[in-house]
Amino acid sequence: MDTVIRPPDGGWGWLVMGAAFVITMIIDGVSFTFGILFPEFLSQYGESKAKTQSLNSVLIGTFLIGPLIGALVKRYGARRLMITGGIVSSVGIFLSTFSPNLDVMILLYGFVGGVGFALLYLPALLMVSMYFDRRRALATGIAVCGSGVGGLVCAPLYEYLLEIYGWQGTLWIISAIVLNAVVCGAVCRPIGERHTRREDHEDDDDMEDENWKQTKSSDCSLFWSSVIDSFDFSLLKNPVFLLYGISTLLAATGFYIPFNFLPVQALDINLSADDGALLISIISISNTVTRVLIGYISHKPFADTVLINSTALFIGGLATCFVSYYTTFTMMAAFSVLFGATIAIFITLMTIILTELLGIRRLASSLGFNMIFMGLGSFIGSPIAGALSDRTGDYVITFYFGGITLGLAGLICFPLRWVARRQKSTEVNESRRYMYSIPMGESSNNVPNSRS
């Protein structure tokens, strides 16, 4: 008999939250500070800036495999995937330093490293959601604020390591740091592991250990069949999920534009390169602080997470549209604080909103599919912005593009709660009609004919 396990809202969950914090710090620390290594890669391989930039685009874009990760989590559990992801990403980054050309570098650093990061990120967030219920928003907020800390820590660390060891030695050390994610994965043991083990692994919604004996007797075709079966394709017909997915796509499209173009915009208004770098640091600080605050506020009874997310994206997008009119460091710093808060709210509330609207049982699949929208938006956003900038010769259109996509993402989310209520009401009405129709049919068939 299956035992229902309630999230402990503490205890070992705090260690799981800490492990997720370190993982997000590592992943976003590497991706946000790619610009520091960018000149080194240009000099080493002599390729175009666009192709060299694809190193980071591929690294981030691998979140497109989110649904596959969600399916694998259901079959093998988050813990095994996180340990595997730490090894894969570390090995990929280390081997990339021996790449004879940029194409091999893109494969090892971008794709292999990115796949490892994808195996880490989604399961880490899922484990936090599994260990917390009442404090889920707070725990998630603290866990994902590792992103901002990663940007603050990795930038000066990269600069220091480059001066002493060069880009290859720097990546060797970074690969060793990434390997610590294996330890973080080991900490994330399945909830209730010591108390019960479910016999039916198909109902393993609490991320308990799978029965490895079944996998040993399965061939390759059976494995992929089970992976495909675990995809919740009904989400693609769910208007609530589709609406939020489109919003995520638009938000991710504009997400990295200020990170990539704010320093050069600072140079255009006669600020120093140090000022431009400081603006990125301000974004990271605001990002970190806001993630903790929004994690605390969003679980309060008065907080509407959908409204908070929608408002933040709309205001952040509007502010991004007018970056070209900010002509002093003070104005640019104020924008950096606002933008850092915007992306913090968007990322922190993602799992919270999906859980509220779709339920904890569908979180793995919904978050996995949502990673497709995140990966696609991140992959295309900066290249499109760069192409627009090349055609116009300045960065005005770049920030208009980023601001419009962020603002539209917020506008789309405003009616999300209303759509969810309408859908739930429709489902309840259909369920009632179904319940009333069956007894009538059964009674007409089962009541004997008195004339016979």
C-alpha angles and dihedrals in degrees: 000000000000118000119219108228119202121210108261093221089215139005110081087002090078089060090049089051090050091050090051089049091056092046094052089045091055096044099046092036089061096042098043094050098047089112090072091061094039096090090048092055091046091054095043100050103022094219128140121284092244094055093043090050088057088075090077094034091058091045091056096034093062087083082086086087089066096118091053090051090049090051092048091050089057092051104037105018131247096269096062093045093051093051090048092047093053091053095044095049094045093049092045094053092044095049091046090071089070094053112135092206141010094262091062089043091055090050096049104031098031106032105025093038090045093050089052091051091049090052088054105041105052097043091047092057091044092054092052090051091049094052096047134052114154091026095037095114093050094046092047091048092053093045096052094043084079084083093070093042089052091056091050096046102039098050097063090035091056091049092050095046093046092056092053107030107018124232096300094051089045092056091047090057092043090052089054090051090049089053088068086075086077089065090047090052091051089055091058098080117173114274113261092011093145095046108046145357121209118229095205108063092188089072094048097128092146093064095248122166117287123232102260093194089072093053092051091059094045123096126216095269092051090050094054090043090056091047091053091046090055092060111104097218091170086080089071088064093046110103092203093056094042092051092050090044092056089049090051091050092053094044092049090049091062096032100093099033097091090043091054102036108028094084093053091045087054089056090051091059091049098259119141126257088248089056090052091052090047090056089060089050090052090053090052093049093049089045092054097046094045093051091059093044095047091046089056097042099043095065092056116108093242095052119100104198094195092053092046092050094046094048093047094051093047095049092042091050092049091051091048092055091064100045090115089063094057102096103168134061091242092057092045091048091051090052090049090055091049094046092047089054091048096055091042092057092045095052097038096051096045098091091036093055094044090050094048095047102034105022135246092274091065097039096101094053096038093048090045093053090043089059087065090061090045093049095045093048093047091047097053103030104079096037091053091047090049092050091051090050092050091054096048099035096229141062100249094097089045094063092041088056094047093045095049093051092049093046093049090049088058095045092052091054097053096083093040096104092048092050090050092053092048092050093048091049090051092050092050092050092049090049091052093049089050092050093050095045097055099057091049092054093045094049093051091051099041103042107096121236108251092206094059 
